[in-house]
Amino acid sequence: MSPPVADDSANVESRVVWLFGSPRSGSTWLVRMAADHPSIVTMNEPTIGYHLSPFLCNEPGYRTEDLELSTFTLRRVVEDDPQRFFSSQYADVWVPSLRRLLNDRLMAHLERELGGAGPGDALLLVKEPNGSQSADVIMRAQPTARLLFLLRDGRDVVDSELASFLVGGWQERHFPHMHGIGEAERLDFVTRSAHQWLWRTEVVEAAFAAHRGPKHMLRYEDLLREPQRGLGELLRWLGVPRSEAEVAAAVERFSFQRLAKRGANQFNRYATPGAWRDNLRPDERTAVEDILAAKLRELGYA
């Protein structure tokens, strides 16, 4: 049974599209192409999912390899404790409240991005890969919203994340006080990143299976191989189809080759599936494949 919600909030919820998956999966590229449509407004990394579910492996005293799906975030560990705010025993109270909070905030974002005009028929595409560990609770609180699952080979995700956090990488240049990952820290980072991809992927898979509202799945590799087809199918699923010429123009406008800054230590890196084989060191490749092999096989990755 869905939690109650006011009519105006219900109106915006049905036009919200949550984009989940993992960081470094092409979500920025996909959002840019989709947002070329005049009826699509975007919200970039609100991080509500990150705040709802902090990773325990980022806390002192925890080892990533000691955690699993049921224990990898603080919320999952304490959900049966009635003293905790998001206790399962009080879900009848906090789920409807979370729903109202999300809808009110999303409605305000949509209206302000539209310059104060009413939302009309506009869609709000919320890019939230870094909060995908909370896809289950967010979609529970957003039962009529749409769920867009963008999947990428976890080995390439780990490779791309590592490059972004290395000394001299774009994260260090972009964020104040950021200190890049040094040589001695690489393997630990790769191990943690692989587990986080696995956990996020499994949470989004479960949320996708449970969601009764509209849902759509895209593989990054398919989108890269046939971007016009992938974007066209996405827009049709959203109910805002465009002509083949318009889709082709959007794909061309945001193609990798047109980006001014791209390369090994840039935000826009390679757009080449399988680059992990050349970039990760032997011990790093072994660690990643040990962690991800079963899930990758299940998902159809060689």
C-alpha positions in Angstrom: 0.0 0.0 0.0 1.4 3.4 -1.0 1.8 6.1 1.6 -0.6 8.9 1.3 0.5 12.1 -0.5 -1.1 15.4 -1.4 -2.4 15.9 -4.9 0.2 18.5 -6.0 3.0 16.2 -4.7 1.5 13.2 -6.5 1.4 15.2 -9.7 5.1 15.9 -9.6 6.1 12.4 -8.4 4.6 10.8 -11.5 6.9 13.0 -13.6 10.1 12.3 -11.7 12.7 10.0 -13.2 15.3 8.6 -10.8 18.5 7.7 -12.6 20.3 5.0 -10.6 23.3 2.8 -11.2 26.9 3.7 -10.2 29.2 6.7 -10.8 31.4 6.6 -13.9 28.7 4.8 -15.9 28.0 7.5 -18.5 25.1 9.1 -16.6 26.4 12.6 -17.3 26.5 11.9 -21.0 23.0 10.3 -21.0 21.5 13.2 -19.0 23.0 15.8 -21.4 21.5 14.0 -24.4 18.1 13.6 -22.7 18.0 17.2 -21.5 18.3 18.4 -25.0 14.6 17.7 -25.1 12.6 20.8 -24.2 10.3 18.9 -21.9 13.1 17.4 -19.7 14.5 19.3 -16.7 17.5 17.8 -14.8 18.6 17.7 -11.2 22.3 16.7 -10.8 23.5 14.6 -7.9 21.2 15.7 -5.1 22.9 13.1 -2.9 19.8 12.3 -0.9 20.6 8.6 -1.3 24.1 9.1 0.0 22.8 10.8 3.1 20.2 8.1 3.7 22.7 5.3 3.5 26.4 6.1 4.4 28.8 3.4 3.5 30.3 1.7 6.5 33.4 0.8 4.6 34.3 4.6 4.6 34.2 4.6 8.4 37.2 4.0 10.7 37.5 0.5 12.0 35.6 -1.2 9.2 37.1 -3.4 6.5 35.3 -3.6 3.2 35.8 -7.3 2.8 34.1 -8.0 6.1 30.8 -6.4 4.9 28.0 -7.7 2.7 24.7 -6.6 1.2 22.9 -6.7 4.5 25.6 -4.8 6.4 27.3 -2.4 4.0 25.4 0.8 5.1 24.6 2.1 8.6 20.8 2.1 7.8 20.9 -1.6 6.9 22.7 -2.5 10.1 20.4 -0.7 12.5 17.1 -0.9 10.7 15.6 -3.3 13.3 16.6 -1.0 16.2 13.5 1.1 17.3 15.8 3.8 18.7 17.1 4.6 15.2 15.3 7.3 13.1 14.8 5.1 10.1 13.8 2.0 12.0 11.7 -0.5 10.1 9.3 -0.5 13.1 8.5 3.2 12.4 8.4 3.0 8.6 4.6 3.8 8.7 5.6 7.2 10.0 8.8 8.1 8.2 8.1 6.7 4.7 5.1 9.0 4.1 7.1 11.9 5.5 10.0 11.1 3.3 7.7 11.0 0.3 6.3 14.5 1.1 9.8 15.8 1.6 11.1 14.4 -1.7 8.1 15.6 -3.6 8.1 19.1 -2.1 11.8 19.5 -2.8 11.5 18.1 -6.4 8.5 20.3 -7.1 10.4 23.4 -6.0 13.4 22.4 -8.2 11.3 21.8 -11.2 9.4 25.1 -10.8 12.5 27.2 -10.2 14.4 25.6 -13.1 11.4 26.6 -15.3 11.7 30.2 -14.2 8.8 30.2 -11.8 6.3 28.9 -14.3 4.1 25.9 -13.4 5.7 22.5 -14.1 3.1 21.8 -16.9 4.0 18.5 -18.5 7.8 18.8 -17.9 9.7 15.7 -16.6 12.4 15.9 -13.9 15.3 13.6 -14.5 17.2 13.2 -11.2 20.8 11.9 -11.7 21.6 10.1 -8.5 24.3 7.4 -9.2 26.3 8.2 -6.1 23.1 7.7 -4.0 22.1 4.4 -5.6 22.7 2.5 -2.4 19.4 4.0 -1.3 17.4 3.2 -4.5 15.3 0.8 -2.5 14.1 3.3 0.2 13.8 6.1 -2.3 11.6 4.1 -4.7 9.6 2.8 -1.7 8.9 6.5 -0.9 8.3 7.3 -4.6 5.9 4.5 -5.8 4.6 6.4 -8.8 8.0 7.9 -10.0 10.0 6.3 -12.8 13.1 4.3 -12.3 15.9 4.4 -14.9 18.7 1.8 -14.3 21.9 2.6 -16.1 24.3 -0.4 -15.9 28.0 -0.5 -16.8 30.7 -3.2 -16.5 31.9 -2.9 -12.9 35.5 -3.4 -13.9 35.4 -0.3 -16.1 33.7 1.6 -13.3 36.4 0.8 -10.9 39.1 1.7 -13.4 37.4 5.1 -14.1 36.9 5.8 -10.4 40.5 5.1 -9.6 41.7 7.4 -12.4 39.5 10.2 -11.1 40.8 10.0 -7.6 44.5 9.5 -8.3 47.0 12.2 -7.5 46.6 14.7 -10.4 43.2 13.4 -11.3 40.2 15.6 -12.0 38.7 15.0 -8.5 41.7 16.5 -6.9 41.6 19.5 -9.2 37.9 20.0 -8.9 37.2 19.7 -5.1 38.9 21.9 -2.5 40.9 20.0 0.1 40.8 16.8 -1.9 44.1 14.8 -1.7 44.5 12.2 -4.5 45.0 8.5 -4.0 48.7 7.7 -3.8 50.6 4.6 -5.1 50.4 2.8 -1.8 46.6 3.3 -1.5 45.6 2.1 -5.0 44.8 -1.6 -4.1 42.7 -0.6 -1.1 40.8 1.9 -3.2 40.2 -0.6 -6.0 38.9 -3.2 -3.5 36.5 -0.7 -1.9 35.3 0.6 -5.3 34.6 -2.9 -6.6 32.5 -3.8 -3.5 30.6 -0.5 -3.8 29.7 -1.2 -7.4 28.5 -4.6 -6.4 26.4 -3.4 -3.5 24.9 -0.5 -5.5 24.1 -2.8 -8.4 22.4 -5.3 -6.2 20.3 -2.7 -4.4 19.2 -1.1 -7.7 18.4 -4.6 -9.1 16.2 -5.3 -6.1 14.5 -1.8 -6.3 13.9 -2.3 -10.0 12.3 -5.7 -9.5 10.1 -4.4 -6.7 9.0 -1.2 -8.3 5.5 -1.3 -9.7 5.8 2.0 -11.5 7.4 2.7 -14.9 10.9 1.4 -15.2 13.6 1.1 -17.9 17.1 -0.3 -18.0 20.0 0.7 -20.2 23.5 -0.7 -20.6 26.2 1.8 -21.1 27.9 -0.5 -23.6 24.8 -0.7 -25.7 24.2 3.1 -25.5 27.8 3.7 -26.6 27.5 1.3 -29.5 24.1 2.5 -30.7 23.5 5.9 -29.0 20.8 7.0 -31.4 18.8 3.8 -30.7 19.3 4.0 -27.0 18.3 7.6 -26.7 15.3 7.1 -29.0 14.0 4.2 -26.9 14.5 6.2 -23.7 12.5 9.2 -25.0 9.7 6.9 -26.2 9.6 5.3 -22.7 9.4 8.7 -21.1 6.5 9.6 -23.4 8.4 12.4 -25.1 9.5 10.9 -28.4 11.5 12.9 -31.0 12.1 12.4 -34.7 15.1 10.4 -35.9 16.7 13.6 -37.1 16.3 15.3 -33.7 17.7 12.3 -31.8 20.6 12.1 -34.2 21.3 15.8 -33.7 21.3 15.4 -29.9 23.7 12.4 -30.2 26.0 14.3 -32.4 25.9 17.5 -30.3 27.0 15.6 -27.2 29.4 13.0 -28.7 32.7 12.3 -27.0 34.6 13.6 -30.0 33.1 17.1 -29.5 34.2 17.4 -25.9 36.8 20.1 -25.5 38.5 18.4 -22.5 38.9 14.6 -22.6 41.7 12.2 -21.8 43.3 10.0 -19.1 43.0 12.4 -16.2 39.9 14.3 -17.3 36.2 13.9 -16.3 35.6 12.7 -19.8 38.1 9.9 -20.2 38.0 7.2 -22.8 34.5 6.0 -23.6 36.1 2.6 -24.3 34.7 -0.5 -22.8 37.4 -2.9 -21.5 40.0 -0.2 -20.9 40.4 -1.7 -17.3 42.5 -4.5 -18.8 45.2 -2.0 -19.8 44.9 0.5 -16.9 44.6 -1.7 -13.8 47.7 -3.5 -12.4 47.8 -7.3 -12.2 47.0 -7.4 -8.5 44.2 -4.8 -9.0 42.7 -6.8 -11.8 42.8 -10.0 -9.7 41.1 -8.2 -6.8 38.3 -6.7 -8.9 37.6 -10.0 -10.7 37.5 -12.0 -7.5 34.9 -9.6 -6.1 32.8 -9.1 -9.2 33.1 -12.3 -11.2 29.8 -13.9 -10.1 27.8 -10.8 -10.6 29.4 -10.0 -13.9 28.6 -13.5 -15.2 25.0 -13.1 -14.0 24.7 -9.8 -15.9 26.1 -11.3 -19.1 29.5 -9.6 -19.0 32.3 -11.8 -20.3 
